[in-house]
Amino acid sequence: MSRRNANLIKTPEQMVQARVAAQLAADVLTMIAPHVKPGVTTAYLDQLCNDYIVNVQQAIPANVGYGGFPATVCSSVNHVVCHGIPSAEQVLKDGDIINIDVAVIKDGWHGDTSRMYYVGEPSKPTRKLVETTYAAMWAGIRAVKPKATLGDVGFAIQTVAEKAGYSVVLDYCGHGIGMVYHEDPQVTHYGRPGQGMVLKPGMLFTIEPMINAGKAATKELSDGWTVETRDKSLSAQWEHMVHVTETGFEVLTLAPGETGAKSQIPNAVPAGVEISAE
């Protein structure tokens, strides 16, 4: 996906608009949660999201036509890392996991977020991957503060993932966001402490680690979008929009009741269900 340079520092007035767009995106993921269940197609979920964005939120689905992408959401199931295209032929089954990634435009501002959902009952290894990825994202978020670096953020994510025996995807990253969908800075999910761009109040970007149960290598399919793990291992991803404040961070895309605690991972049915620690 393309990006271009933009004003890295958002003003307080601009942040008001950014928060509106971000919360709309988060609301889409809450709305769709009870519909994620065995027997439904990813195309059906995509249509529900489109109808909600257009007719209820009166916003614009940012993904439709973006770089030629044909759908409202990216639906990445099991070993699909990112950019999965919803399909009427793809039927979800018990034990699957799916990442739904949505972006909306409201009054020219973009909101972008993604969440993992369990389809039915996941296996313990599957649940561990999803929970670890969530914890890794939050480790990166908690590293955000003025004078920290993007290397600090990536290192925090990488440490959690690799300690659990997983691999961090190197080929895709988070990004700055605002009136431009993908802009600077590029936010990698690996790094070294103290290296990379120094964070300043007013910066706004996504943190969206993709973590594989197997090796980090990925491949893009012939459709030009869908990215899979090369070894067909499971992959999980979570994404939040994060604002650098004067004292730390603000997460703009929280789900209802979400605090970052492991016991409050927002899940498929219902959203916000408590997940017991393993």
Secondary structure, DSSP 8 states (H G I E B T S, - for coil): ---B---SS--HHHHHHHHHHHHHHHHHHHHHGGG--TT-BHHHHHHHHHHIIIIIS--EETTTTGGG--SSEEEEETTEEE-----TT-B--TT-EEEEEEEEEETTEEEEEEEEEE-S---HHHHHHHHHHHHHHHHHHHT-STT-BHHHHHHHHHHHHHHTT-EE-SS--EEE-SSSSSEEEEE-S---TT-S-B--TT-EEEE--EEESS-S-EEE-TTSS-EEETT---EEE-BEEEEE-SSSEEESS--TT--S-GGG---SSSTT------
